């Protein structure tokens, strides 16, 4: 009995061993549906689970990123469908007057770059028409023995010009009108103008012209400057105005020297003259009663010092 049981056990053990040894391509090792494994070679294959999806950028054969729509440039996003490089499409084009050129990305010369009205910048010189006045020169010099300021200006042409206003300043900032000269109006030939400031201030005097048209428009000339130093410490004349008797107080600059004193009327004629040869007195008395009422110039020159002052005679 025991011998039969032992024989039966060996038979069962042999059958079980035989099945285990021969197990190869049964279900537990066979590739499943769409799991990517081949039941024959157990290698990963390109089945559906590894195939690229629609427009996901992966190729079903090479598993490489393909040029599908997900990588293609969109409309006006600046990317090229073929080479993924930023290309020149609408997103790169310059807009109207934004200063960028559609073709070369360089800032061109369009309206946004042009100078505005009165901002000091010009896009190029683009006058809207002929200039109303074309200046040739504007100069300022001392005259009447350095007591007055003579302003002279020349213009090449005038168009619709009305007048020239003369302005003066003592600080080059705040200007005040001190006179005006009427313009010819319309001319294509050179015209010369002048104006005399008979009462310049002591120190720096700044002058400019304001040219006005008949329509109210105007322009300014550059500023000219003259310095009238106070030399009253050299000579003092009193009283001024005077009825005819005038005293001249001299300093050492004119004493003991050969000086000449002239009184000149507004026509430029010498009406009184005296020579001071080794003059040693500090004052000089002048009798000018024969002169008519008016303004005169007193000029005193020693060779090294030159002095001029206005004298008013009132009868």
Helices and strands as residue ranges (DSSP letters): H 2-22, G 48-50, G 90-92, G 111-113, E 133-143, E 148-158, E 161-169, E 176-182, E 191-197, E 203-213, E 218-220, E 224-228, E 235-238, E 245-250, E 258-264, E 270-277, E 283-287, E 294-301, E 306-313
